[in-house]
Amino acid sequence: MTIVPIRQPIDGRHRPMFIGGLWVEAASGQTFETRNPATGEIIATVPRGGRQDIERAVAAARNAFVGPWSRFKPHERQKLLLRIADLFERHWEEICTSDTTDMGLPIARARGNANRVLGMLRYYAGMATALHGETIENSLPGDIVSFTRKEPVGVVGAIIPWNAPTAASIWKIGPALATGCTVVLKPSEEAPLTPLLIAELMAEAGVPDGVVNVVTGTGAEAGAPLAEHLGVDKIVFTGSTLTGQGIVRASAGNLKRVSLELGGKSPVIVCADADLERAVPVAAMSVFANSGQICIAGSRLFVARSIHDEFVERLSVYAASLRIGNGIDPETEIGPLISQRQLERVEGYLRAGSEEGARLVTGGTRLSQGALAAGNFIAPTVFAGVSDTMRIAREEIFGPVISALPFDTLDEAVRRANDTPYGLAAGVFTRDLATAHQLSRRLQAGSVWVNTYHAIDPAVPFGGYKMSGYGREGGGEHLGEYLSTKGVFIRID
């Protein structure tokens, strides 16, 4: 189904950005291209927004926040979110196709995200009417009633990466709408088209002008001005740890609130009693899903020494069996990397692994034959003989690369798993309930999955420990990130 544009015609080869309910161009008049990573084809051009455009968007968001949007009751915000969810459901195939062509996500996987994304919208809708303060018995002299109010923090600047445009957009916009905040969204310049489609759908659903704004541009030219803007009350960011540190520094101007979901180098521990039929494909896809371009990738695979060789052999057979190609093919299981730059980065890690003495079991090459020639494809890769000090075991690769490391005791596995500056996620495979509980308690990670991976539910908080960031997305804690608490005292005697 083709969506009718809301304000002005949108050329199939050019997509304006969305500010204050209007489709607009960058103040500079500049644009940049976005390409299909599977074919190299230019899909569209978008405005190259900068500081002036951020100024316009923040002003629009502020006007909306203090204007009609501030008078929306919780049940009205709830109804709006439910309308958005229904509209997304009707346009889901279009959203999936946008993600696939813009950043390479296999369309079968994109279609499978429906429950997660629609579930988030409907979860936020349910929570919109459940936000409240509390009355407090105080110890003050006189007859004083005290209570708290939960109020929207204000204008939210949201900066998202390219590896999950739909889910990342909704993870930022959904709680803002539920709590009564307004948003300026800065998508990655590598994948800006789906967020623009989302803005169009939200306008169609009846989101008031200025409540959701999307400014396309680079991190330096648009993201940095958004992070430091004195009119922004909160920044939410998903991306690299290095950029997250820069955002924290930029936020100091007005001490704006900050939530960060940053990098990871997640461990997966496979115990000797694990069900290998289950563990092999799940451990493999903990990394190979989205071609390894996922912050929670379980790229450090610790395997009990007694089953290590068998597990690695099974893992390599599974990796070699995966179907690689253009994500628009529903049979494709592994799509391309997002860009030539990312391809070269991953190739650098493949060379480093071999140079530092790791044994390449399978993969390890760029695929450039036939239909893959113009795309950014890397074969799913498994290294064995990896030591904890190698770059492939220490640094976030963001590609389809697994490092297998044997261990002898669970204490050793936990110590080595926690020996990282990151703490986003971890996985465990065991049939023993006591082991599952013990490891889930001892692993320093914001999410621990046992006999599964990638399980993310709207009602369960998600976020990192250590250099993987702070703040939570999902659950009641997520909504709390967008609210301020006000104490009120009324003397009634």
Order of alpha helices (4+ residues) and beta strands (2+ residues): beta-beta-beta-beta-alpha-alpha-alpha-alpha-alpha-beta-beta-beta-alpha-beta-alpha-beta-alpha-beta-alpha-beta-beta-alpha-beta-alpha-alpha-beta-beta-beta-beta-alpha-beta-alpha-beta-beta-alpha-beta-beta-beta-alpha-beta
